[in-house]
Amino acid sequence: MAAGHPSWCVSHDNGIHRSRFWATSQPGHHPVDVRAFLWQQDLPDGPLVGIGLDIRMSEEQCECLLDLGQARVLRYALTRLLDHAKQG
């Protein structure tokens, strides 16, 4: 990961930069908040860097870790799904 502290980071511990939680629900819908973070794991072959998501629904929270390849696939898939949803 690049050295320094990203401007979007509000929490930093153990080399993990976390964003704030973003509210994703419209008023009146079930509340779902999402936050993203960067993580790094040092391996013998070199560091493994990835993206993580924390998804919070009421009292429950789920953490998902993705390597950069998986994060790129997810971004591509979500872009396609959002484009399809716009077309109605």
N, C-alpha and C positions, 0 to 999 in steps of 0.2 A: 504494500500500500504506500501511497505517497506520504512523505513526512508532513507533519503539520496537523492542524485541527480544522476540518471543513466548516464552513460558515453555517451549514444546516445542522450541525451536531449540537445537541443539547445535553448529552450524557456520554461520558467517555470512561470506560473501565476495562482493564485487561486488554487493551488494544482494540476494543470494539467501539466504533463511533455510532451512536444511535440518534435518530431524528426524534422530534416530538411525535406524539400520537395525533393523527389527523382524523377528524370525524368524517365518516363517509356516508352517513345515512341522512335521508331527508327527514324533516320534522314529522313525527307520527309513525315512523318506521322503527323497526328493531335497531337499537344502536350498535353500530360496528365501527371500531376505531382501528386504524392501521398505522404502524410505524416501521420504518426501514432502518437497516444498519449494515455496516461493512464489517466483515470479520476476516481474520487471517489465522491460518494454522501453519506452524513451521514443521515441515516434513524433511526427511533426509535428502530428497531430490530437489528441494527448494520449497518456498512458501506456496501455500494454496490460499487464494483469496476468493471471497465470495460475498454474496448479498444475502441478507436475512430479512424476514418479515415477522413482525409480531402482530397478531390479529387478536383484538380484544372484543368480546361480546358479553356485555353485562359483567358478571363475575368471572367468566372463563377467559383464558388467554392461551393462545397457541403460538409456538415459535417454529418457523420453517427456515432451514438453512439451504441455500442453493450455491453451487459453484458458479463461476462466471458463465460457463457454457449453458448450464440449466437456466440461469437468469436471462440469458439472451433468447433462448427458446421460449420462455414464459413471456417475455416482452413481445416477441413476434406473434405468439398465439393470442395474447390479449389485444394487440393492435388489430389483428384480423377480426377477432370477435366484436370489438367495439365498432369497427367499420361496418361490419355486417348488421349490428344492432341499429346503427344510424339509418341504414337503408330501409329499416322497418319490416 
